Amino acid sequence: MPLPDLVWAWRDAAHGHEPALPQRYLDVLERVLNQMESAALFTEESCSFSQADMVGALADWLSRARAL
C-alpha cells in the first residue's frame, strides 16, 4: 500500500472510531503520521527520521488506543 493511502487509512480509522478516542490520542497519531509523511521524502534512514521508529510509534499508539 502506498504511504499516502496508508496514512489516510489510519486517519480515517482513528476519526471514525466509536466510541470516539480522546483528543490527546488523535493529536499523537497526527504527529506520528506527519512524521511518516516527512520521512517518506528521504530514500534512506536519516538522522531525523527512522522508518523503524515510525512503525514502532504506530504500533505503540495502536496498543494504547486498543487498551482504552
Residue pairs with C-beta under 8 A, 6 or more apart in sequence:
1 9
3 36
3 37
3 40
4 37
7 33
7 36
7 37
10 29
10 33
10 58
11 29
11 30
11 33
14 21
14 25
14 26
14 29
14 65
15 26
17 65
21 65
21 68
22 68
25 61
25 64
25 65
25 68
28 61
29 61
29 65
32 54
32 57
32 58
32 61
35 49
35 54
35 57
36 54
36 58
38 48
38 49
39 46
39 48
39 49
39 50
39 51
39 54
42 49
45 51
45 52
